[in-house]
Amino acid sequence: MEMINSVVGWVNGVVWGPPMLILILGVGAFMQISLKLMPILRMPHGFRLLAKGRKGTGEGQISPFNALMTALSATIGTGNIAGVATAVFLGGPGALFWMWMTALVGMATKYSEAVLAVKFRERDTAGNYVGGPMYYIKNGLGQKWAWLGAAFAIFGAIAAFGIGNGVQANGVAQVLEANFGFNTSVTGVVLMVLTGAVILGGITRIGAVAGALVPFMAVSYVTIGLIVLMLNADQLGNALNLVFTHAFTSTAAEGGFAGAAVWAAIRFGVARGVFSNEAGLGSAPIAHAAAETKGPVNQGLIAMLGTFIDTIIVCSITGLAIITSGVWTSGESGAALTSLAFETTLPGFGGYMIAISLSIFAFTTIIGWSYYGEKCVGYLMGAKVLLTYRVLWIAMIYFGATADLGFIWLLADTLNAMMALPNLIAIALLSPVVIKVTQEFFASGGATEEPGSDKSPAE
């Protein structure tokens, strides 16, 4: 096991090395520039579409709003609480700046993913819409690239058990045991029952639960976070100075903080940013492909908001709360660091709030990623295996809640990068399609798109 750990650790260092970080930021920046900053400039239009998107207006299975909430259910998770804290612990305050940069270029990446997902989606044997990187690779790039789509599906199916299941269940079990004394086995069983009740109902039930739970949990967390920032308002200016200064200069050792080079700020800021908002990972377009939308651009404008909400809003709340409270030099890391920041500012309440928030965030991530994983498996093996996959998914929750997942964290982080690679290649190669569809849409004054813009192998 030690040898396997070492090998995976070595692979992790390679796949999250400079080439991958350049590719993630590079593809996002290329799409942002090619689209003439449209994803940033058109955010108000995206929010208007989102407000109208509670009811579907085209072909699909769930409303555009619920598609975004399903995607957000998978992205707003432990990465927003534990991931941000880990980035600050390992990379210093400057890591938060690089998370922001990942989000700003990632909005263009997420927009492109959703546009391609809707344009090249198919119907499966049950008549349901399916899409995502594996489909836009196969249908957009042709059969000679089908191996790349299969590679994404393989990485996604395996990674889902790590990033979307085991580490989430483990996070819930550990935080509830630490704060409320709940037995991890009991937590595992409860999570299994709740998850089974949702995912056995398919994407319609997942979308409905996400549409109700995600807005509530996000608004609640942001509200408490803003209270923490208001109470630490005198430190906010200094915190922002630390973020911008240490994004480009090394952070000296202080207290329990060991110090970090600029490269550490970039590496952990980008890696944890992608882990949190999943821009470029290729997961979110799987949910957006099921949306009842009139066309690719409409859903793309809604999809890109997920990156903004996840990182620019939610992750910023966490990062700034940690820095303004002064606990970033305490030596704590992960969820314990975020909990310490909130508890320091709101004694007797803050720590419990983080425990509850992380539990809800992680639960919604589990149900969101169950859909991603099963669609990857369905692409590889057909719809007949989906029930078996859901049963295995539910069983994995108990293992995740009760086991030591140090290795699973490492493996999940590694597979994240391996998922991103084929997806980013596809986005770069299919960028002319994204640009053309976008230009045609806005040249017509943002007119209603035809729902028949989807593609299938038979077309």
DRENSEMI-643481 format. One line per 5 residues: their letters; for each residue x, y negated, z of C-alpha. Coordinates in Angstrom, 1 decimal. Example, Ala and Ser with C-alpha at 12.3 -4.5 7.8 and 13.67 -1.06 7.14 Angstrom:
<nodes>
as	12.3:4.5:7.8 ~ 13.7:1.1:7.1
</nodes>
This chain:
<nodes>
memin	0.0:0.0:0.0 ~ 2.9:-2.3:0.7 ~ 4.2:-1.8:-2.8 ~ 0.8:-2.5:-4.3 ~ 0.6:-5.7:-2.2
svvgw	4.0:-6.8:-3.4 ~ 3.1:-6.1:-7.1 ~ -0.2:-8.0:-6.9 ~ 1.6:-10.8:-5.1 ~ 4.2:-11.0:-7.9
vngvv	1.4:-11.0:-10.6 ~ -0.4:-13.7:-8.6 ~ 2.7:-15.9:-8.7 ~ 2.9:-15.3:-12.5 ~ -0.7:-15.9:-13.4
wgppm	-1.0:-19.0:-11.2 ~ 2.3:-20.3:-12.3 ~ 2.9:-23.5:-14.4 ~ 1.6:-22.0:-17.7 ~ -1.8:-21.3:-16.2
lilil	-2.1:-24.6:-14.5 ~ -1.1:-26.4:-17.7 ~ -3.7:-24.3:-19.6 ~ -6.5:-25.1:-17.2 ~ -5.8:-28.8:-17.0
gvgaf	-4.8:-28.9:-20.7 ~ -7.9:-27.4:-22.1 ~ -10.1:-29.5:-19.9 ~ -8.3:-32.7:-20.8 ~ -8.3:-31.7:-24.5
mqisl	-12.1:-31.2:-24.4 ~ -12.6:-34.4:-22.4 ~ -10.7:-36.4:-24.9 ~ -12.2:-34.7:-27.9 ~ -15.7:-35.4:-26.6
klmpi	-14.6:-39.0:-26.0 ~ -15.2:-38.8:-22.2 ~ -18.9:-37.9:-22.9 ~ -19.2:-35.6:-19.9 ~ -18.2:-38.4:-17.5
lrmph	-20.1:-41.2:-19.3 ~ -23.2:-39.2:-19.8 ~ -23.6:-38.0:-16.2 ~ -26.7:-40.2:-15.6 ~ -28.3:-38.6:-18.7
gfrll	-27.4:-35.2:-17.2 ~ -29.1:-36.0:-13.9 ~ -32.2:-37.2:-15.7 ~ -32.4:-33.9:-17.5 ~ -31.9:-32.1:-14.2
akgrk	-34.7:-34.0:-12.6 ~ -37.0:-32.9:-15.5 ~ -35.6:-29.4:-15.6 ~ -37.6:-27.7:-12.9 ~ -39.8:-26.3:-15.6
gtgeg	-38.4:-24.6:-18.7 ~ -39.1:-26.2:-22.1 ~ -37.6:-23.6:-24.4 ~ -36.7:-19.9:-24.7 ~ -35.1:-18.2:-21.7
qispf	-35.9:-16.6:-18.4 ~ -35.3:-19.3:-15.7 ~ -35.7:-23.1:-15.7 ~ -32.6:-25.3:-16.4 ~ -32.7:-26.5:-12.8
nalmt	-32.7:-22.9:-11.4 ~ -29.9:-22.0:-13.9 ~ -27.7:-24.8:-12.4 ~ -28.8:-23.8:-8.9 ~ -27.8:-20.2:-9.6
alsat	-24.4:-21.4:-10.9 ~ -24.0:-23.6:-7.8 ~ -25.0:-20.8:-5.5 ~ -21.9:-19.0:-6.8 ~ -19.6:-22.0:-6.7
igtgn	-20.6:-23.6:-3.4 ~ -19.2:-21.0:-1.0 ~ -16.2:-20.4:1.2 ~ -14.1:-22.3:-1.3 ~ -15.8:-25.5:-0.2
iagva	-15.0:-24.9:3.5 ~ -12.1:-22.5:3.8 ~ -10.6:-23.1:0.3 ~ -10.3:-26.8:0.6 ~ -8.8:-26.4:4.1
tavfl	-6.3:-23.9:2.8 ~ -5.3:-26.2:0.0 ~ -4.6:-29.1:2.5 ~ -2.8:-26.7:4.8 ~ -0.5:-25.4:2.1
ggpga	-0.2:-28.4:-0.2 ~ -0.8:-31.4:2.1 ~ -3.4:-34.2:1.6 ~ -2.2:-34.6:-2.0 ~ -3.8:-31.3:-2.9
lfwmw	-7.2:-33.0:-2.6 ~ -6.2:-35.4:-5.4 ~ -5.4:-32.5:-7.7 ~ -8.7:-30.9:-6.9 ~ -10.4:-34.1:-8.1
mtalv	-8.3:-34.0:-11.3 ~ -9.3:-30.4:-11.9 ~ -13.0:-31.4:-11.5 ~ -12.8:-34.5:-13.8 ~ -11.4:-32.4:-16.7
gmatk	-13.4:-29.4:-15.5 ~ -16.6:-31.2:-16.3 ~ -15.7:-31.1:-20.0 ~ -14.8:-27.4:-19.6 ~ -18.0:-26.5:-17.9
yseav	-20.0:-28.5:-20.5 ~ -18.3:-26.6:-23.3 ~ -18.9:-23.2:-21.6 ~ -22.6:-23.8:-21.3 ~ -23.0:-25.1:-24.8
lavkf	-21.3:-22.0:-26.2 ~ -23.2:-19.7:-23.8 ~ -26.6:-20.9:-25.1 ~ -25.5:-21.2:-28.7 ~ -24.2:-17.6:-28.9
rerdt	-26.4:-15.8:-26.4 ~ -28.3:-12.6:-27.3 ~ -31.2:-10.6:-26.1 ~ -30.5:-7.3:-24.4 ~ -32.4:-4.0:-24.8
agnyv	-34.9:-5.2:-22.2 ~ -35.5:-8.4:-24.0 ~ -33.7:-10.6:-21.6 ~ -31.3:-13.4:-22.6 ~ -27.6:-12.6:-21.9
ggpmy	-24.6:-14.7:-22.6 ~ -21.2:-15.9:-21.4 ~ -17.6:-15.8:-22.5 ~ -17.8:-12.1:-23.7 ~ -20.7:-13.1:-26.0
yikng	-19.4:-16.3:-27.4 ~ -16.0:-14.6:-28.0 ~ -17.7:-11.8:-29.9 ~ -20.3:-13.9:-31.8 ~ -18.3:-17.1:-32.1
lgqkw	-14.9:-15.7:-32.9 ~ -15.9:-12.5:-34.6 ~ -15.3:-8.8:-34.1 ~ -11.5:-9.1:-34.4 ~ -11.6:-11.0:-31.0
awlga	-14.1:-8.6:-29.4 ~ -11.2:-7.1:-27.3 ~ -10.7:-10.5:-25.6 ~ -14.4:-10.5:-24.6 ~ -14.1:-7.0:-23.3
afaif	-11.0:-8.1:-21.3 ~ -13.0:-10.9:-19.7 ~ -15.8:-8.5:-18.8 ~ -13.5:-6.0:-17.2 ~ -11.7:-8.7:-15.1
gaiaa	-15.1:-10.3:-14.2 ~ -16.7:-7.0:-13.2 ~ -13.8:-6.2:-10.8 ~ -13.2:-9.8:-9.6 ~ -16.9:-10.1:-8.7
fgign	-16.4:-7.6:-5.9 ~ -13.6:-9.7:-4.4 ~ -14.4:-13.4:-5.0 ~ -18.2:-13.0:-5.0 ~ -18.7:-10.2:-2.5
gvqan	-16.0:-8.9:-0.1 ~ -14.4:-12.2:0.8 ~ -17.7:-13.9:1.2 ~ -19.2:-11.2:3.5 ~ -15.9:-11.2:5.5
gvaqv	-16.1:-15.0:5.9 ~ -19.6:-14.8:7.3 ~ -18.9:-11.9:9.6 ~ -15.7:-13.5:11.0 ~ -17.2:-17.0:11.6
leanf	-20.4:-15.6:13.2 ~ -18.3:-13.4:15.5 ~ -16.1:-16.3:16.5 ~ -18.8:-18.8:17.2 ~ -21.8:-16.7:18.3
gfnts	-20.3:-13.3:19.3 ~ -22.2:-11.4:16.6 ~ -20.9:-7.9:15.9 ~ -19.4:-7.7:12.4 ~ -21.2:-4.4:11.6
vtgvv	-24.6:-6.0:12.5 ~ -23.8:-9.0:10.3 ~ -22.8:-6.6:7.4 ~ -26.2:-4.7:7.7 ~ -28.2:-7.9:7.8
lmvlt	-26.4:-9.3:4.8 ~ -27.0:-6.0:2.9 ~ -30.7:-6.2:3.5 ~ -31.1:-9.9:2.6 ~ -29.0:-9.5:-0.5
gavil	-30.8:-6.3:-1.6 ~ -34.2:-8.1:-1.3 ~ -33.0:-10.8:-3.7 ~ -30.8:-9.1:-6.3 ~ -33.1:-6.1:-6.9
ggitr	-35.6:-8.6:-8.3 ~ -33.1:-9.7:-11.1 ~ -32.3:-13.2:-12.4 ~ -35.8:-14.5:-11.9 ~ -35.8:-13.9:-8.1
igava	-32.1:-14.9:-7.8 ~ -32.9:-18.2:-9.6 ~ -36.0:-18.8:-7.4 ~ -34.0:-18.2:-4.2 ~ -31.1:-20.4:-5.4
galvp	-33.5:-23.1:-6.5 ~ -34.9:-23.4:-3.0 ~ -31.8:-22.7:-0.8 ~ -28.9:-24.4:-2.7 ~ -30.3:-28.0:-2.6
fmavs	-31.2:-27.7:1.1 ~ -27.8:-26.3:2.1 ~ -25.8:-28.8:0.0 ~ -27.8:-31.9:1.2 ~ -27.5:-30.7:4.9
yvtig	-23.8:-30.1:4.7 ~ -23.1:-33.4:2.9 ~ -25.3:-35.3:5.5 ~ -23.3:-33.9:8.4 ~ -20.1:-34.5:6.6
livlm	-20.9:-38.1:6.0 ~ -21.7:-38.5:9.7 ~ -18.2:-37.2:10.5 ~ -16.7:-39.7:8.0 ~ -18.7:-42.6:9.4
lnadq	-17.5:-41.7:12.9 ~ -13.9:-41.6:11.6 ~ -14.4:-44.7:9.3 ~ -11.4:-46.4:10.8 ~ -9.2:-43.6:9.4
lgnal	-10.7:-43.4:6.0 ~ -8.4:-45.9:4.3 ~ -5.3:-44.2:5.7 ~ -6.7:-40.8:4.6 ~ -7.2:-42.0:1.0
nlvft	-3.6:-43.4:1.1 ~ -2.3:-40.0:2.2 ~ -4.2:-38.3:-0.6 ~ -2.9:-40.5:-3.4 ~ 0.6:-40.9:-2.0
hafts	1.2:-37.2:-1.4 ~ -0.2:-36.2:-4.8 ~ 3.1:-37.5:-6.3 ~ 5.6:-37.3:-3.3 ~ 6.5:-34.6:-0.9
taaeg	4.7:-34.3:2.4 ~ 7.0:-34.3:5.4 ~ 6.6:-31.8:8.2 ~ 4.4:-33.1:11.0 ~ 3.0:-31.3:14.1
gfaga	1.9:-27.9:13.0 ~ 2.1:-28.8:9.3 ~ 5.3:-27.3:7.7 ~ 5.6:-29.9:4.9 ~ 4.9:-29.4:1.2
avwaa	6.5:-30.3:-2.1 ~ 4.6:-32.1:-4.9 ~ 4.5:-28.8:-6.7 ~ 2.6:-27.2:-3.8 ~ 0.0:-30.0:-3.8
irfgv	-0.6:-29.4:-7.6 ~ -0.5:-25.6:-7.4 ~ -2.9:-25.2:-4.4 ~ -5.1:-28.2:-5.4 ~ -5.7:-26.8:-8.9
argvf	-6.0:-23.2:-7.8 ~ -8.4:-23.9:-5.0 ~ -10.3:-26.4:-7.2 ~ -10.9:-23.7:-9.8 ~ -11.7:-21.2:-7.1
sneag	-14.4:-23.6:-5.8 ~ -15.9:-25.1:-8.9 ~ -15.1:-22.2:-11.3 ~ -14.6:-24.6:-14.3 ~ -12.8:-22.6:-16.9
lgsap	-13.3:-19.3:-15.1 ~ -16.2:-18.4:-17.4 ~ -18.6:-17.3:-14.6 ~ -21.2:-20.2:-14.7 ~ -22.1:-19.9:-18.4
iahaa	-23.4:-16.4:-17.7 ~ -26.2:-18.0:-15.6 ~ -26.7:-21.0:-18.0 ~ -27.3:-18.5:-20.9 ~ -30.5:-17.4:-19.2
aetkg	-32.0:-21.0:-19.0 ~ -35.3:-21.9:-20.6 ~ -33.7:-24.7:-22.6 ~ -34.4:-26.4:-25.9 ~ -30.8:-26.2:-27.0
pvnqg	-27.1:-25.9:-26.1 ~ -26.3:-29.6:-25.4 ~ -29.3:-30.1:-23.1 ~ -28.0:-27.2:-20.9 ~ -24.4:-28.3:-21.2
liaml	-25.3:-31.8:-19.8 ~ -26.9:-30.1:-16.8 ~ -24.2:-27.5:-16.4 ~ -21.4:-30.1:-16.1 ~ -23.0:-31.6:-13.1
gtfid	-22.2:-28.5:-11.1 ~ -18.5:-29.3:-11.2 ~ -19.1:-32.9:-10.1 ~ -21.4:-31.8:-7.2 ~ -19.2:-29.0:-6.0
tiivc	-15.8:-30.7:-6.0 ~ -16.2:-34.5:-6.2 ~ -19.0:-34.4:-3.6 ~ -18.9:-31.3:-1.4 ~ -15.1:-30.6:-1.5
sitgl	-14.3:-34.2:-0.9 ~ -16.5:-34.3:2.2 ~ -14.5:-31.3:3.6 ~ -11.1:-32.6:2.7 ~ -11.6:-36.1:3.9
aiits	-13.2:-34.8:7.2 ~ -10.1:-32.8:7.8 ~ -7.7:-35.6:7.1 ~ -9.6:-38.4:8.9 ~ -10.1:-36.4:12.0
gvwts	-6.3:-35.9:12.2 ~ -6.4:-32.1:12.5 ~ -4.7:-31.4:9.2 ~ -1.4:-31.3:11.1 ~ -2.7:-28.9:13.8
gesga	-1.4:-25.7:12.2 ~ -4.8:-24.3:11.7 ~ -5.9:-23.1:8.2 ~ -9.0:-22.0:6.3 ~ -12.4:-22.2:7.9
altsl	-10.9:-22.6:11.3 ~ -9.3:-25.9:10.2 ~ -12.6:-27.3:8.8 ~ -14.4:-26.1:12.0 ~ -11.8:-27.9:14.1
afett	-12.3:-31.1:12.1 ~ -16.0:-31.1:12.6 ~ -15.9:-30.0:16.2 ~ -13.3:-32.7:17.1 ~ -15.6:-35.4:15.7
lpgfg	-18.9:-33.8:16.9 ~ -18.0:-31.9:20.1 ~ -20.4:-29.1:20.9 ~ -22.1:-29.2:17.5 ~ -19.6:-29.5:14.7
gymia	-18.1:-26.1:14.9 ~ -21.5:-24.4:15.0 ~ -22.6:-26.5:12.0 ~ -19.6:-25.2:10.0 ~ -20.4:-21.6:11.0
islsi	-24.0:-21.9:9.8 ~ -23.0:-23.7:6.6 ~ -20.4:-21.2:5.7 ~ -22.8:-18.3:6.3 ~ -25.4:-19.8:4.0
faftt	-22.9:-20.9:1.4 ~ -21.4:-17.4:1.4 ~ -24.7:-15.6:1.2 ~ -25.8:-17.6:-1.9 ~ -22.4:-16.9:-3.5
iigws	-23.0:-13.2:-3.0 ~ -26.3:-13.3:-4.8 ~ -25.0:-15.6:-7.6 ~ -21.9:-13.5:-8.3 ~ -24.0:-10.2:-8.2
yygek	-25.6:-11.5:-11.4 ~ -22.3:-12.4:-13.0 ~ -20.8:-9.0:-12.2 ~ -23.7:-7.0:-13.5 ~ -23.8:-8.9:-16.7
cvgyl	-20.1:-8.1:-17.2 ~ -20.8:-4.4:-16.5 ~ -23.9:-4.5:-18.8 ~ -21.8:-5.9:-21.6 ~ -19.3:-3.0:-21.3
mgakv	-21.7:-0.2:-20.5 ~ -25.2:-1.2:-21.2 ~ -28.3:-2.0:-19.1 ~ -28.7:1.6:-17.9 ~ -25.9:1.2:-15.3
lltyr	-27.2:-2.1:-13.8 ~ -29.2:-0.4:-11.0 ~ -26.2:1.6:-10.0 ~ -24.1:-1.5:-10.0 ~ -26.5:-3.3:-7.7
vlwia	-26.5:-0.5:-5.2 ~ -22.6:-0.5:-5.2 ~ -22.7:-4.3:-4.8 ~ -25.0:-4.0:-1.7 ~ -22.8:-1.3:-0.2
miyfg	-19.6:-3.4:-0.7 ~ -21.0:-6.1:1.5 ~ -20.7:-3.9:4.6 ~ -17.1:-3.0:3.8 ~ -16.3:-6.6:3.2
atadl	-17.9:-7.7:6.5 ~ -16.0:-5.1:8.6 ~ -12.6:-4.7:6.9 ~ -9.4:-6.7:6.9 ~ -9.5:-8.4:3.5
gfiwl	-6.0:-10.0:3.3 ~ -5.3:-7.9:0.2 ~ -8.7:-8.5:-1.3 ~ -8.2:-12.2:-1.1 ~ -4.9:-11.9:-3.0
ladtl	-6.5:-9.6:-5.6 ~ -9.5:-11.9:-6.1 ~ -7.3:-14.9:-6.5 ~ -5.2:-13.0:-9.1 ~ -8.3:-11.8:-11.1
namma	-9.7:-15.3:-11.1 ~ -6.7:-16.4:-13.2 ~ -7.0:-13.3:-15.4 ~ -10.7:-14.1:-16.1 ~ -9.9:-17.7:-16.9
lpnli	-7.3:-16.8:-19.5 ~ -9.5:-15.2:-22.2 ~ -12.2:-17.8:-21.5 ~ -9.9:-20.8:-21.9 ~ -8.5:-19.4:-25.1
aiall	-12.0:-19.0:-26.5 ~ -13.0:-22.6:-25.5 ~ -9.9:-23.9:-27.3 ~ -10.6:-21.9:-30.4 ~ -14.3:-22.7:-30.4
spvvi	-13.8:-26.4:-29.6 ~ -14.8:-27.5:-33.2 ~ -18.2:-25.8:-32.6 ~ -18.7:-27.7:-29.3 ~ -17.7:-31.0:-30.8
kvtqe	-19.9:-30.6:-33.9 ~ -23.0:-29.6:-31.9 ~ -22.5:-32.5:-29.6 ~ -22.0:-35.0:-32.3 ~ -25.1:-33.9:-34.2
ffasg	-27.1:-34.1:-31.0 ~ -26.1:-37.6:-30.1 ~ -26.2:-38.8:-33.7 ~ -29.9:-37.9:-33.7 ~ -30.3:-40.1:-30.6
gatee	-30.2:-37.2:-28.2 ~ -33.3:-35.7:-30.0 ~ -34.9:-32.5:-28.8 ~ -32.8:-29.5:-29.9 ~ -34.3:-26.5:-31.5
pgsdk	-34.5:-23.5:-29.2 ~ -33.5:-21.2:-32.1 ~ -29.9:-22.4:-31.9 ~ -29.1:-19.1:-30.0 ~ -27.1:-16.5:-31.9
spae	-27.3:-12.8:-31.8 ~ -25.4:-10.0:-33.6 ~ -28.3:-9.6:-36.0 ~ -28.4:-13.2:-37.1
</nodes>
